[in-house]
């Protein structure tokens, strides 16, 4: 599945199918959360949160692709990601775009 952030794909005629999306809510375990809380006192990168967000983006992307494949899409254009805090230490990641067929 071809994913692009642009609204068009150079050299391709596109037939729009519709919106596709994928999302997940992820959290880190309590021990990693406590460790990250202590890390904020001294500063630095929060590795466990980076891992969580990477896993969440990958899962949301996979779910978006599965939805597009079910519609018979060849690509997804205008791919975007959004995130929001659901509760302390938990975040929702959403991937979305427009499923298209090559014509």
C-alpha positions, 0 to 999 in steps of 0.5 A, spaced: 500 500 500 502 506 497 502 512 503 503 519 501 502 525 505 500 529 498 493 530 495 496 527 488 501 522 486 505 524 480 503 520 474 497 517 476 490 518 475 486 517 482 479 515 483 477 517 490 474 511 495 473 515 501 476 516 508 480 511 512 482 511 519 486 507 524 487 508 531 489 505 538 490 507 545 496 506 548 499 506 555 506 505 559 506 500 565 506 503 572 513 502 573 516 505 567 511 511 568 514 512 575 521 512 572 519 517 567 516 521 572 523 521 576 526 523 569 522 529 568 526 532 575 533 531 571 531 532 564 532 528 558 528 523 553 523 519 555 525 512 552 519 508 554 514 514 552 518 514 545 517 506 544 509 507 546 508 512 541 512 509 535 508 502 537 502 506 537 503 510 530 505 503 527 499 500 529 494 505 527 497 505 520 496 498 520 489 499 521 488 504 516 491 500 511 487 494 513 481 498 512 483 501 505 485 494 503 478 492 504 475 497 500 480 495 494 484 501 495 491 502 491 494 507 495 492 512 501 493 520 500 493 525 504 496 521 510 495 525 517 497 523 524 493 526 530 494 524 538 491 526 544 491 525 551 486 520 554 488 520 561 495 520 565 500 516 561 495 514 556 495 517 549 490 515 543 494 516 536 489 516 529 492 515 522 487 517 517 487 519 509 483 518 503 483 511 500 484 511 492 484 507 486 489 508 480 485 509 474 
